[in-house]
Structures are given as structure tokens and as C-alpha cells.
Amino acid sequence: MEAMDALLLPVELALPQLPMVSLGESAGYFLLQGQAVQVPKAPTEGLVGLKLEDGRFVGVGEIMDDGRVAPRRLVSNVR
């Protein structure tokens, strides 16, 4: 199983057109609960890829009019 896992590419490589946003510990927790969060240095509009501080990809978010990042599609197997 480990040999097969080593052949898999990171899911974020399927989204090269999206800027990646890194979520701090607190923001990551609340976003994974379905809440919009404020993220420093995030783009001002559009869709973004979402990563936790440790580099794990967690899904796609959208920048809201007030500048917060709202979750749109989250990966369900984040451990």
C-alpha cells in the first residue's frame, strides 16, 4: 500500500490556476467547521486553494465581498 501511495500526486496539482492560501491553526479549525475566516495576505476576489499550516490541502474556498475566505468544497479525509 505504501508503494502505491508514493505514486500518487498531491491533489492541489489538479488546481494550478488557483492561488493557494495558507490557514493558521485557528482559521483552519473554523474553516473546516464550515465558517468563513479572515486570512492575511489572501487575494481580494475569486476562488483559492486552501492549505493548513502543515501543508495539507483541505479544499477550495471563495473570497467573499468582506474579504473573508468561505469554504466551497472541502476534502473529507483531512486527518
PDB file of N, CA, C and O in Angstrom:
ATOM      1  N   MET A   1       0.818  -1.196   0.000  1.00  0.00           N
ATOM      2  CA  MET A   1       0.000   0.000   0.000  1.00  0.00           C
ATOM      3  C   MET A   1       0.867   1.268   0.000  1.00  0.00           C
ATOM      4  O   MET A   1       0.549   2.234  -0.693  1.00  0.00           O
ATOM      5  N   GLU A   2       1.954   1.266   0.771  1.00  0.00           N
ATOM      6  CA  GLU A   2       2.823   2.436   0.828  1.00  0.00           C
ATOM      7  C   GLU A   2       3.457   2.722  -0.530  1.00  0.00           C
ATOM      8  O   GLU A   2       3.629   3.883  -0.901  1.00  0.00           O
ATOM      9  N   ALA A   3       3.801   1.683  -1.265  1.00  0.00           N
ATOM     10  CA  ALA A   3       4.399   1.873  -2.587  1.00  0.00           C
ATOM     11  C   ALA A   3       3.410   2.544  -3.529  1.00  0.00           C
ATOM     12  O   ALA A   3       3.789   3.395  -4.332  1.00  0.00           O
ATOM     13  N   MET A   4       2.148   2.161  -3.430  1.00  0.00           N
ATOM     14  CA  MET A   4       1.122   2.762  -4.270  1.00  0.00           C
ATOM     15  C   MET A   4       0.876   4.224  -3.864  1.00  0.00           C
ATOM     16  O   MET A   4       0.703   5.092  -4.719  1.00  0.00           O
ATOM     17  N   ASP A   5       0.864   4.478  -2.564  1.00  0.00           N
ATOM     18  CA  ASP A   5       0.690   5.854  -2.081  1.00  0.00           C
ATOM     19  C   ASP A   5       1.801   6.772  -2.579  1.00  0.00           C
ATOM     20  O   ASP A   5       1.562   7.947  -2.855  1.00  0.00           O
ATOM     21  N   ALA A   6       3.000   6.244  -2.695  1.00  0.00           N
ATOM     22  CA  ALA A   6       4.142   7.039  -3.153  1.00  0.00           C
ATOM     23  C   ALA A   6       3.976   7.492  -4.598  1.00  0.00           C
ATOM     24  O   ALA A   6       4.600   8.469  -5.012  1.00  0.00           O
ATOM     25  N   LEU A   7       3.146   6.799  -5.369  1.00  0.00           N
ATOM     26  CA  LEU A   7       2.922   7.153  -6.770  1.00  0.00           C
ATOM     27  C   LEU A   7       1.858   8.232  -6.959  1.00  0.00           C
ATOM     28  O   LEU A   7       1.747   8.807  -8.042  1.00  0.00           O
ATOM     29  N   LEU A   8       1.082   8.509  -5.925  1.00  0.00           N
ATOM     30  CA  LEU A   8       0.007   9.489  -6.033  1.00  0.00           C
ATOM     31  C   LEU A   8       0.549  10.914  -6.002  1.00  0.00           C
ATOM     32  O   LEU A   8       1.463  11.223  -5.237  1.00  0.00           O
ATOM     33  N   LEU A   9      -0.013  11.766  -6.830  1.00  0.00           N
ATOM     34  CA  LEU A   9       0.366  13.177  -6.841  1.00  0.00           C
ATOM     35  C   LEU A   9      -0.512  13.951  -5.871  1.00  0.00           C
ATOM     36  O   LEU A   9      -1.647  13.549  -5.619  1.00  0.00           O
ATOM     37  N   PRO A  10      -0.013  15.051  -5.322  1.00  0.00           N
ATOM     38  CA  PRO A  10      -0.831  15.877  -4.433  1.00  0.00           C
ATOM     39  C   PRO A  10      -2.046  16.429  -5.182  1.00  0.00           C
ATOM     40  O   PRO A  10      -1.926  16.837  -6.337  1.00  0.00           O
ATOM     41  N   VAL A  11      -3.194  16.443  -4.542  1.00  0.00           N
ATOM     42  CA  VAL A  11      -4.437  16.866  -5.183  1.00  0.00           C
ATOM     43  C   VAL A  11      -4.375  18.322  -5.652  1.00  0.00           C
ATOM     44  O   VAL A  11      -5.015  18.668  -6.644  1.00  0.00           O
ATOM     45  N   GLU A  12      -3.634  19.164  -4.975  1.00  0.00           N
ATOM     46  CA  GLU A  12      -3.576  20.575  -5.371  1.00  0.00           C
ATOM     47  C   GLU A  12      -2.926  20.783  -6.742  1.00  0.00           C
ATOM     48  O   GLU A  12      -3.079  21.846  -7.344  1.00  0.00           O
ATOM     49  N   LEU A  13      -2.203  19.776  -7.238  1.00  0.00           N
ATOM     50  CA  LEU A  13      -1.625  19.881  -8.580  1.00  0.00           C
ATOM     51  C   LEU A  13      -2.707  19.892  -9.658  1.00  0.00           C
ATOM     52  O   LEU A  13      -2.441  20.293 -10.791  1.00  0.00           O
ATOM     53  N   ALA A  14      -3.908  19.464  -9.326  1.00  0.00           N
ATOM     54  CA  ALA A  14      -5.022  19.489 -10.274  1.00  0.00           C
ATOM     55  C   ALA A  14      -5.636  20.887 -10.371  1.00  0.00           C
ATOM     56  O   ALA A  14      -6.509  21.125 -11.205  1.00  0.00           O
ATOM     57  N   LEU A  15      -5.184  21.804  -9.525  1.00  0.00           N
ATOM     58  CA  LEU A  15      -5.747  23.158  -9.477  1.00  0.00           C
ATOM     59  C   LEU A  15      -4.668  24.226  -9.656  1.00  0.00           C
ATOM     60  O   LEU A  15      -4.570  25.140  -8.837  1.00  0.00           O
ATOM     61  N   PRO A  16      -3.858  24.126 -10.711  1.00  0.00           N
ATOM     62  CA  PRO A  16      -2.733  25.066 -10.836  1.00  0.00           C
ATOM     63  C   PRO A  16      -3.166  26.516 -11.042  1.00  0.00           C
ATOM     64  O   PRO A  16      -2.383  27.430 -10.786  1.00  0.00           O
ATOM     65  N   GLN A  17      -4.394  26.742 -11.496  1.00  0.00           N
ATOM     66  CA  GLN A  17      -4.860  28.101 -11.757  1.00  0.00           C
ATOM     67  C   GLN A  17      -5.292  28.825 -10.480  1.00  0.00           C
ATOM     68  O   GLN A  17      -5.491  30.039 -10.504  1.00  0.00           O
ATOM     69  N   LEU A  18      -5.440  28.109  -9.376  1.00  0.00           N
ATOM     70  CA  LEU A  18      -5.898  28.740  -8.136  1.00  0.00           C
ATOM     71  C   LEU A  18      -4.724  29.157  -7.258  1.00  0.00           C
ATOM     72  O   LEU A  18      -3.802  28.370  -7.046  1.00  0.00           O
ATOM     73  N   PRO A  19      -4.748  30.381  -6.749  1.00  0.00           N
ATOM     74  CA  PRO A  19      -3.733  30.756  -5.761  1.00  0.00           C
ATOM     75  C   PRO A  19      -3.978  29.966  -4.473  1.00  0.00           C
ATOM     76  O   PRO A  19      -5.128  29.756  -4.086  1.00  0.00           O
ATOM     77  N   MET A  20      -2.919  29.533  -3.816  1.00  0.00           N
ATOM     78  CA  MET A  20      -3.040  28.790  -2.563  1.00  0.00           C
ATOM     79  C   MET A  20      -2.980  29.738  -1.377  1.00  0.00           C
ATOM     80  O   MET A  20      -2.164  30.659  -1.340  1.00  0.00           O
ATOM     81  N   VAL A  21      -3.853  29.499  -0.412  1.00  0.00           N
ATOM     82  CA  VAL A  21      -3.914  30.289   0.808  1.00  0.00           C
ATOM     83  C   VAL A  21      -3.573  29.366   1.969  1.00  0.00           C
ATOM     84  O   VAL A  21      -4.134  28.277   2.091  1.00  0.00           O
ATOM     85  N   SER A  22      -2.656  29.803   2.818  1.00  0.00           N
ATOM     86  CA  SER A  22      -2.282  29.024   3.993  1.00  0.00           C
ATOM     87  C   SER A  22      -3.086  29.505   5.188  1.00  0.00           C
ATOM     88  O   SER A  22      -3.134  30.701   5.478  1.00  0.00           O
ATOM     89  N   LEU A  23      -3.718  28.564   5.878  1.00  0.00           N
ATOM     90  CA  LEU A  23      -4.568  28.883   7.022  1.00  0.00           C
ATOM     91  C   LEU A  23      -3.821  28.628   8.319  1.00  0.00           C
ATOM     92  O   LEU A  23      -3.224  27.567   8.499  1.00  0.00           O
ATOM     93  N   GLY A  24      -3.854  29.589   9.213  1.00  0.00           N
ATOM     94  CA  GLY A  24      -3.297  29.383  10.539  1.00  0.00           C
ATOM     95  C   GLY A  24      -4.117  28.353  11.291  1.00  0.00           C
ATOM     96  O   GLY A  24      -5.175  27.934  10.821  1.00  0.00           O
ATOM     97  N   GLU A  25      -3.640  27.944  12.451  1.00  0.00           N
ATOM     98  CA  GLU A  25      -4.304  26.891  13.219  1.00  0.00           C
ATOM     99  C   GLU A  25      -5.758  27.238  13.541  1.00  0.00           C
ATOM    100  O   GLU A  25      -6.653  26.420  13.326  1.00  0.00           O
ATOM    101  N   SER A  26      -5.991  28.421  14.044  1.00  0.00           N
ATOM    102  CA  SER A  26      -7.346  28.829  14.404  1.00  0.00           C
ATOM    103  C   SER A  26      -8.244  28.966  13.173  1.00  0.00           C
ATOM    104  O   SER A  26      -9.373  28.475  13.169  1.00  0.00           O
ATOM    105  N   ALA A  27      -7.745  29.632  12.132  1.00  0.00           N
ATOM    106  CA  ALA A  27      -8.530  29.806  10.904  1.00  0.00           C
ATOM    107  C   ALA A  27      -8.837  28.456  10.273  1.00  0.00           C
ATOM    108  O   ALA A  27      -9.948  28.242   9.788  1.00  0.00           O
ATOM    109  N   GLY A  28      -7.872  27.544  10.270  1.00  0.00           N
ATOM    110  CA  GLY A  28      -8.089  26.216   9.709  1.00  0.00           C
ATOM    111  C   GLY A  28      -9.184  25.468  10.451  1.00  0.00           C
ATOM    112  O   GLY A  28     -10.026  24.815   9.836  1.00  0.00           O
ATOM    113  N   TYR A  29      -9.171  25.566  11.774  1.00  0.00           N
ATOM    114  CA  TYR A  29     -10.192  24.893  12.577  1.00  0.00           C
ATOM    115  C   TYR A  29     -11.588  25.399  12.216  1.00  0.00           C
ATOM    116  O   TYR A  29     -12.486  24.604  11.940  1.00  0.00           O
ATOM    117  N   PHE A  30     -11.768  26.707  12.217  1.00  0.00           N
ATOM    118  CA  PHE A  30     -13.095  27.270  11.957  1.00  0.00           C
ATOM    119  C   PHE A  30     -13.540  27.050  10.514  1.00  0.00           C
ATOM    120  O   PHE A  30     -14.716  26.786  10.262  1.00  0.00           O
ATOM    121  N   LEU A  31     -12.616  27.154   9.572  1.00  0.00           N
ATOM    122  CA  LEU A  31     -12.980  26.920   8.179  1.00  0.00           C
ATOM    123  C   LEU A  31     -13.443  25.472   7.977  1.00  0.00           C
ATOM    124  O   LEU A  31     -14.406  25.224   7.252  1.00  0.00           O
ATOM    125  N   LEU A  32     -12.761  24.528   8.612  1.00  0.00           N
ATOM    126  CA  LEU A  32     -13.161  23.128   8.497  1.00  0.00           C
ATOM    127  C   LEU A  32     -14.504  22.853   9.171  1.00  0.00           C
ATOM    128  O   LEU A  32     -15.116  21.810   8.943  1.00  0.00           O
ATOM    129  N   GLN A  33     -14.955  23.787   9.996  1.00  0.00           N
ATOM    130  CA  GLN A  33     -16.283  23.695  10.606  1.00  0.00           C
ATOM    131  C   GLN A  33     -17.336  24.362   9.723  1.00  0.00           C
ATOM    132  O   GLN A  33     -18.513  24.404  10.079  1.00  0.00           O
ATOM    133  N   GLY A  34     -16.905  24.885   8.563  1.00  0.00           N
ATOM    134  CA  GLY A  34     -17.837  25.497   7.623  1.00  0.00           C
ATOM    135  C   GLY A  34     -17.972  27.001   7.735  1.00  0.00           C
ATOM    136  O   GLY A  34     -18.827  27.594   7.076  1.00  0.00           O
ATOM    137  N   GLN A  35     -17.145  27.633   8.557  1.00  0.00           N
ATOM    138  CA  GLN A  35     -17.240  29.073   8.769  1.00  0.00           C
ATOM    139  C   GLN A  35     -16.266  29.837   7.878  1.00  0.00           C
ATOM    140  O   GLN A  35     -15.172  29.356   7.587  1.00  0.00           O
ATOM    141  N   ALA A  36     -16.669  31.026   7.449  1.00  0.00           N
ATOM    142  CA  ALA A  36     -15.771  31.918   6.709  1.00  0.00           C
ATOM    143  C   ALA A  36     -14.767  32.504   7.692  1.00  0.00           C
ATOM    144  O   ALA A  36     -15.104  32.783   8.842  1.00  0.00           O
ATOM    145  N   VAL A  37     -13.535  32.689   7.234  1.00  0.00           N
ATOM    146  CA  VAL A  37     -12.473  33.187   8.112  1.00  0.00           C
ATOM    147  C   VAL A  37     -11.678  34.287   7.419  1.00  0.00           C
ATOM    148  O   VAL A  37     -11.633  34.367   6.192  1.00  0.00           O
ATOM    149  N   GLN A  38     -11.057  35.124   8.227  1.00  0.00           N
ATOM    150  CA  GLN A  38     -10.158  36.167   7.724  1.00  0.00           C
ATOM    151  C   GLN A  38      -8.775  35.554   7.572  1.00  0.00           C
ATOM    152  O   GLN A  38      -8.276  34.912   8.497  1.00  0.00           O
ATOM    153  N   VAL A  39      -8.152  35.745   6.413  1.00  0.00           N
ATOM    154  CA  VAL A  39      -6.818  35.201   6.152  1.00  0.00           C
ATOM    155  C   VAL A  39      -5.924  36.337   5.669  1.00  0.00           C
ATOM    156  O   VAL A  39      -6.194  36.926   4.622  1.00  0.00           O
ATOM    157  N   PRO A  40      -4.856  36.660   6.418  1.00  0.00           N
ATOM    158  CA  PRO A  40      -3.941  37.711   5.986  1.00  0.00           C
ATOM    159  C   PRO A  40      -3.315  37.390   4.631  1.00  0.00           C
ATOM    160  O   PRO A  40      -3.011  36.233   4.341  1.00  0.00           O
ATOM    161  N   LYS A  41      -3.128  38.394   3.824  1.00  0.00           N
ATOM    162  CA  LYS A  41      -2.462  38.293   2.513  1.00  0.00           C
ATOM    163  C   LYS A  41      -3.203  37.410   1.516  1.00  0.00           C
ATOM    164  O   LYS A  41      -2.596  36.905   0.572  1.00  0.00           O
ATOM    165  N   ALA A  42      -4.494  37.218   1.709  1.00  0.00           N
ATOM    166  CA  ALA A  42      -5.288  36.439   0.753  1.00  0.00           C
ATOM    167  C   ALA A  42      -5.620  37.322  -0.446  1.00  0.00           C
ATOM    168  O   ALA A  42      -5.641  38.546  -0.314  1.00  0.00           O
ATOM    169  N   PRO A  43      -5.879  36.735  -1.605  1.00  0.00           N
ATOM    170  CA  PRO A  43      -6.337  37.532  -2.749  1.00  0.00           C
ATOM    171  C   PRO A  43      -7.624  38.279  -2.391  1.00  0.00           C
ATOM    172  O   PRO A  43      -8.264  37.977  -1.384  1.00  0.00           O
ATOM    173  N   THR A  44      -7.985  39.229  -3.202  1.00  0.00           N
ATOM    174  CA  THR A  44      -9.161  40.048  -2.901  1.00  0.00           C
ATOM    175  C   THR A  44     -10.444  39.542  -3.547  1.00  0.00           C
ATOM    176  O   THR A  44     -11.528  40.039  -3.240  1.00  0.00           O
ATOM    177  N   GLU A  45     -10.334  38.556  -4.440  1.00  0.00           N
ATOM    178  CA  GLU A  45     -11.537  38.013  -5.063  1.00  0.00           C
ATOM    179  C   GLU A  45     -11.239  36.652  -5.675  1.00  0.00           C
ATOM    180  O   GLU A  45     -10.081  36.282  -5.866  1.00  0.00           O
ATOM    181  N   GLY A  46     -12.299  35.913  -5.978  1.00  0.00           N
ATOM    182  CA  GLY A  46     -12.174  34.654  -6.699  1.00  0.00           C
ATOM    183  C   GLY A  46     -12.025  33.440  -5.812  1.00  0.00           C
ATOM    184  O   GLY A  46     -12.171  33.500  -4.591  1.00  0.00           O
ATOM    185  N   LEU A  47     -11.728  32.336  -6.471  1.00  0.00           N
ATOM    186  CA  LEU A  47     -11.521  31.065  -5.788  1.00  0.00           C
ATOM    187  C   LEU A  47     -10.060  30.907  -5.380  1.00  0.00           C
ATOM    188  O   LEU A  47      -9.156  31.417  -6.041  1.00  0.00           O
ATOM    189  N   VAL A  48      -9.847  30.188  -4.277  1.00  0.00           N
ATOM    190  CA  VAL A  48      -8.491  29.923  -3.784  1.00  0.00           C
ATOM    191  C   VAL A  48      -8.397  28.486  -3.307  1.00  0.00           C
ATOM    192  O   VAL A  48      -9.383  27.906  -2.853  1.00  0.00           O
ATOM    193  N   GLY A  49      -7.203  27.914  -3.412  1.00  0.00           N
ATOM    194  CA  GLY A  49      -6.933  26.624  -2.802  1.00  0.00           C
ATOM    195  C   GLY A  49      -6.636  26.848  -1.327  1.00  0.00           C
ATOM    196  O   GLY A  49      -6.092  27.887  -0.956  1.00  0.00           O
ATOM    197  N   LEU A  50      -6.985  25.894  -0.491  1.00  0.00           N
ATOM    198  CA  LEU A  50      -6.821  26.045   0.961  1.00  0.00           C
ATOM    199  C   LEU A  50      -5.879  24.982   1.506  1.00  0.00           C
ATOM    200  O   LEU A  50      -6.064  23.788   1.270  1.00  0.00           O
ATOM    201  N   LYS A  51      -4.866  25.434   2.239  1.00  0.00           N
ATOM    202  CA  LYS A  51      -3.920  24.526   2.884  1.00  0.00           C
ATOM    203  C   LYS A  51      -3.827  24.883   4.361  1.00  0.00           C
ATOM    204  O   LYS A  51      -3.958  26.047   4.741  1.00  0.00           O
ATOM    205  N   LEU A  52      -3.598  23.868   5.186  1.00  0.00           N
ATOM    206  CA  LEU A  52      -3.342  24.102   6.597  1.00  0.00           C
ATOM    207  C   LEU A  52      -1.878  24.473   6.780  1.00  0.00           C
ATOM    208  O   LEU A  52      -1.080  24.354   5.850  1.00  0.00           O
ATOM    209  N   GLU A  53      -1.532  24.918   7.967  1.00  0.00           N
ATOM    210  CA  GLU A  53      -0.147  25.313   8.262  1.00  0.00           C
ATOM    211  C   GLU A  53       0.862  24.209   7.961  1.00  0.00           C
ATOM    212  O   GLU A  53       1.989  24.481   7.548  1.00  0.00           O
ATOM    213  N   ASP A  54       0.447  22.967   8.172  1.00  0.00           N
ATOM    214  CA  ASP A  54       1.372  21.846   7.954  1.00  0.00           C
ATOM    215  C   ASP A  54       1.466  21.428   6.492  1.00  0.00           C
ATOM    216  O   ASP A  54       2.139  20.448   6.171  1.00  0.00           O
ATOM    217  N   GLY A  55       0.786  22.172   5.587  1.00  0.00           N
ATOM    218  CA  GLY A  55       0.885  21.915   4.157  1.00  0.00           C
ATOM    219  C   GLY A  55      -0.196  21.026   3.583  1.00  0.00           C
ATOM    220  O   GLY A  55      -0.246  20.838   2.367  1.00  0.00           O
ATOM    221  N   ARG A  56      -1.076  20.465   4.426  1.00  0.00           N
ATOM    222  CA  ARG A  56      -2.141  19.597   3.914  1.00  0.00           C
ATOM    223  C   ARG A  56      -3.189  20.410   3.157  1.00  0.00           C
ATOM    224  O   ARG A  56      -3.692  21.412   3.665  1.00  0.00           O
ATOM    225  N   PHE A  57      -3.510  19.980   1.959  1.00  0.00           N
ATOM    226  CA  PHE A  57      -4.564  20.597   1.157  1.00  0.00           C
ATOM    227  C   PHE A  57      -5.909  20.201   1.751  1.00  0.00           C
ATOM    228  O   PHE A  57      -6.146  19.022   2.016  1.00  0.00           O
ATOM    229  N   VAL A  58      -6.804  21.190   1.964  1.00  0.00           N
ATOM    230  CA  VAL A  58      -8.104  20.877   2.566  1.00  0.00           C
ATOM    231  C   VAL A  58      -9.285  21.225   1.681  1.00  0.00           C
ATOM    232  O   VAL A  58     -10.415  20.864   2.009  1.00  0.00           O
ATOM    233  N   GLY A  59      -9.061  21.917   0.566  1.00  0.00           N
ATOM    234  CA  GLY A  59     -10.181  22.193  -0.328  1.00  0.00           C
ATOM    235  C   GLY A  59     -10.063  23.496  -1.080  1.00  0.00           C
ATOM    236  O   GLY A  59      -8.978  24.053  -1.251  1.00  0.00           O
ATOM    237  N   VAL A  60     -11.224  23.967  -1.527  1.00  0.00           N
ATOM    238  CA  VAL A  60     -11.323  25.203  -2.303  1.00  0.00           C
ATOM    239  C   VAL A  60     -12.224  26.165  -1.555  1.00  0.00           C
ATOM    240  O   VAL A  60     -13.271  25.781  -1.034  1.00  0.00           O
ATOM    241  N   GLY A  61     -11.806  27.415  -1.509  1.00  0.00           N
ATOM    242  CA  GLY A  61     -12.601  28.458  -0.873  1.00  0.00           C
ATOM    243  C   GLY A  61     -12.852  29.598  -1.840  1.00  0.00           C
ATOM    244  O   GLY A  61     -12.286  29.638  -2.933  1.00  0.00           O
ATOM    245  N   GLU A  62     -13.697  30.516  -1.433  1.00  0.00           N
ATOM    246  CA  GLU A  62     -14.011  31.687  -2.251  1.00  0.00           C
ATOM    247  C   GLU A  62     -13.897  32.938  -1.398  1.00  0.00           C
ATOM    248  O   GLU A  62     -14.344  32.971  -0.252  1.00  0.00           O
ATOM    249  N   ILE A  63     -13.290  33.970  -1.977  1.00  0.00           N
ATOM    250  CA  ILE A  63     -13.162  35.244  -1.277  1.00  0.00           C
ATOM    251  C   ILE A  63     -14.517  35.951  -1.304  1.00  0.00           C
ATOM    252  O   ILE A  63     -15.099  36.161  -2.368  1.00  0.00           O
ATOM    253  N   MET A  64     -15.001  36.308  -0.141  1.00  0.00           N
ATOM    254  CA  MET A  64     -16.292  36.996  -0.030  1.00  0.00           C
ATOM    255  C   MET A  64     -16.089  38.509  -0.197  1.00  0.00           C
ATOM    256  O   MET A  64     -14.960  38.998  -0.176  1.00  0.00           O
ATOM    257  N   ASP A  65     -17.188  39.235  -0.360  1.00  0.00           N
ATOM    258  CA  ASP A  65     -17.124  40.693  -0.526  1.00  0.00           C
ATOM    259  C   ASP A  65     -16.439  41.392   0.641  1.00  0.00           C
ATOM    260  O   ASP A  65     -15.804  42.429   0.448  1.00  0.00           O
ATOM    261  N   ASP A  66     -16.556  40.842   1.847  1.00  0.00           N
ATOM    262  CA  ASP A  66     -15.936  41.463   3.019  1.00  0.00           C
ATOM    263  C   ASP A  66     -14.481  41.031   3.234  1.00  0.00           C
ATOM    264  O   ASP A  66     -13.861  41.413   4.226  1.00  0.00           O
ATOM    265  N   GLY A  67     -13.933  40.229   2.298  1.00  0.00           N
ATOM    266  CA  GLY A  67     -12.530  39.821   2.366  1.00  0.00           C
ATOM    267  C   GLY A  67     -12.278  38.502   3.071  1.00  0.00           C
ATOM    268  O   GLY A  67     -11.161  37.987   3.031  1.00  0.00           O
ATOM    269  N   ARG A  68     -13.291  37.946   3.713  1.00  0.00           N
ATOM    270  CA  ARG A  68     -13.100  36.650   4.365  1.00  0.00           C
ATOM    271  C   ARG A  68     -13.098  35.531   3.320  1.00  0.00           C
ATOM    272  O   ARG A  68     -13.600  35.696   2.209  1.00  0.00           O
ATOM    273  N   VAL A  69     -12.525  34.397   3.702  1.00  0.00           N
ATOM    274  CA  VAL A  69     -12.486  33.221   2.839  1.00  0.00           C
ATOM    275  C   VAL A  69     -13.567  32.251   3.328  1.00  0.00           C
ATOM    276  O   VAL A  69     -13.571  31.844   4.490  1.00  0.00           O
ATOM    277  N   ALA A  70     -14.477  31.891   2.426  1.00  0.00           N
ATOM    278  CA  ALA A  70     -15.543  30.950   2.758  1.00  0.00           C
ATOM    279  C   ALA A  70     -15.236  29.599   2.114  1.00  0.00           C
ATOM    280  O   ALA A  70     -14.797  29.547   0.965  1.00  0.00           O
ATOM    281  N   PRO A  71     -15.462  28.506   2.845  1.00  0.00           N
ATOM    282  CA  PRO A  71     -15.239  27.187   2.245  1.00  0.00           C
ATOM    283  C   PRO A  71     -16.285  26.916   1.162  1.00  0.00           C
ATOM    284  O   PRO A  71     -17.462  27.230   1.337  1.00  0.00           O
ATOM    285  N   ARG A  72     -15.849  26.333   0.040  1.00  0.00           N
ATOM    286  CA  ARG A  72     -16.775  25.958  -1.028  1.00  0.00           C
ATOM    287  C   ARG A  72     -16.792  24.444  -1.237  1.00  0.00           C
ATOM    288  O   ARG A  72     -17.867  23.852  -1.323  1.00  0.00           O
ATOM    289  N   ARG A  73     -15.640  23.818  -1.318  1.00  0.00           N
ATOM    290  CA  ARG A  73     -15.529  22.364  -1.445  1.00  0.00           C
ATOM    291  C   ARG A  73     -14.355  21.918  -0.570  1.00  0.00           C
ATOM    292  O   ARG A  73     -13.209  22.298  -0.811  1.00  0.00           O
ATOM    293  N   LEU A  74     -14.652  21.115   0.438  1.00  0.00           N
ATOM    294  CA  LEU A  74     -13.608  20.651   1.349  1.00  0.00           C
ATOM    295  C   LEU A  74     -13.346  19.168   1.140  1.00  0.00           C
ATOM    296  O   LEU A  74     -14.243  18.403   0.787  1.00  0.00           O
ATOM    297  N   VAL A  75     -12.098  18.780   1.365  1.00  0.00           N
ATOM    298  CA  VAL A  75     -11.706  17.385   1.283  1.00  0.00           C
ATOM    299  C   VAL A  75     -12.143  16.724   2.599  1.00  0.00           C
ATOM    300  O   VAL A  75     -11.872  17.245   3.682  1.00  0.00           O
ATOM    301  N   SER A  76     -12.806  15.598   2.496  1.00  0.00           N
ATOM    302  CA  SER A  76     -13.391  14.991   3.704  1.00  0.00           C
ATOM    303  C   SER A  76     -12.439  14.115   4.502  1.00  0.00           C
ATOM    304  O   SER A  76     -12.777  13.714   5.616  1.00  0.00           O
ATOM    305  N   ASN A  77     -11.270  13.807   3.979  1.00  0.00           N
ATOM    306  CA  ASN A  77     -10.380  12.893   4.690  1.00  0.00           C
ATOM    307  C   ASN A  77      -9.196  13.596   5.350  1.00  0.00           C
ATOM    308  O   ASN A  77      -8.120  13.008   5.463  1.00  0.00           O
ATOM    309  N   VAL A  78      -9.372  14.820   5.779  1.00  0.00           N
ATOM    310  CA  VAL A  78      -8.295  15.531   6.480  1.00  0.00           C
ATOM    311  C   VAL A  78      -8.144  14.915   7.842  1.00  0.00           C
ATOM    312  O   VAL A  78      -9.115  14.810   8.591  1.00  0.00           O
ATOM    313  N   ARG A  79      -6.933  14.501   8.179  1.00  0.00           N
ATOM    314  CA  ARG A  79      -6.672  13.864   9.488  1.00  0.00           C
ATOM    315  C   ARG A  79      -5.915  14.780  10.385  1.00  0.00           C
ATOM    316  O   ARG A  79      -5.608  14.416  11.521  1.00  0.00           O
TER     317      ARG A  79
END
